[in-house]
Amino acid sequence: MTAIWNSPDFDAHESVHLFADEKTGLRAVIAVHSSHLGPAAGGTRFWRYADDAAAVTDALRLSRGMSYKNAMAGLPLGGGKAVVLADSGKTKTPEMLHAFGRAIESLNGRYVTAEDVGMSDADMTEISKETRHVAGLPVADKNVAGGDPGPFTARGVYLGIKAAARYRLGADSMAGIHVAIQGIGSVGGGVARLLAADGARLTLADIDDDKLQAVAAETGAATAGLHEIMSVEADILSPNALGAILNKDTIAALNVAIVAGGANNQVATPDDAQRLFDRGITYAPDYVINAGGIINVGLEYLGDMPVDEVNKRIDIIPQRLTAIWDESKADKIPAAAVADRMAQHLIGRR
């Protein structure tokens, strides 16, 4: 436990919970960063980690990001995150999900979950059999909040990309704007389709080559390798896979004016946020641009909200980003630092 307290990513978390269930094979971490604004909300990630320490670090970083994301999105929710450690076969059973639901229930509403990488709305249904503190459940009525948050995240990222192009490039249209997209899952694929409909020029990369070729054919995009995409000459890089991909080496290789994507924790360290700023690259802080999904499932958990209200709140994302970029320019500090400062104030940490 001392090691967790001393971790640079601990950042005064309110609590960190470790769960194990020998019968089902469940091993999970639930991190509660802040409940200042309400119950700590954030999805559950099902992932195969290199070691246990990496899983705890991921939970800590993602939990803090959710505190900031929910605060900046204007939601009455705190920030938390869970990771379920996958075995080598990525075994996931209903019984394991039920055990995880019981783990959530034991926290008495301090943590609210939803789907993240490796989890689906069907998985949330299984978890909900043991706890009511879950969102992102399937919805029969498409006019109410809930269900897969991916399309809502994609819409927010798309609007944020358009705002960045307008702010940095003076572009009133995405027609002809070259966007390099890393990761074409639920979010990245949705962003690609929306941008293609606007006439943007796309280059795509994904670990799944069959999916990559299918989406490229659908959108008329070029393709690149997963690492090559980081140095493609384009107007905008949109990272939509896993985090910590903006580091000393990758930032030096960037050949774009803007970085705006849906991946969480894109910047590996605060020094890397400064590196982006020093290179003159306009950066959209990830937890601001990718808030569409949590807006959807957060409003689902808070009550029966119409989709129109979800979209109305997502529509504010470009306004928030523009305010951050303006303050970054005026104060001569990275956009990521400006966003952190705003979020910390909102959760009572400043």
Secondary structure, 3 states (H helix, E strand, C coil): CHHHHHCCCCCCCCEEEEEEECCCCEEEEEEEEECCCCCEECCEEEECCCCHHHHHHHHHHHHHHHHHHHHHCCCCCEEEEEEEECCCCCCCCHHHHHHHHHHHHCCCCCEEECECCCCCHHHHHHHCCCCCCECCCCCCCCCECCCCCHHHHHHHHHHHHHHHHHHHHCCCCCCCCEEEEECCCHHHHHHHHHHHHCCCEEEEECCCHHHHHHHHHHHCCEECCCCHHHHCCCCEEEECCCCCCECHHHHHHCCCCEECCCCCCCECCHHHHHHHHHCCCEECCHHHHCCHHHHHHHHHHHCCCEHHHHHHHHCCHHHHHHHHHHHHHHHCCCHHHHHHHHHHHHCCCC
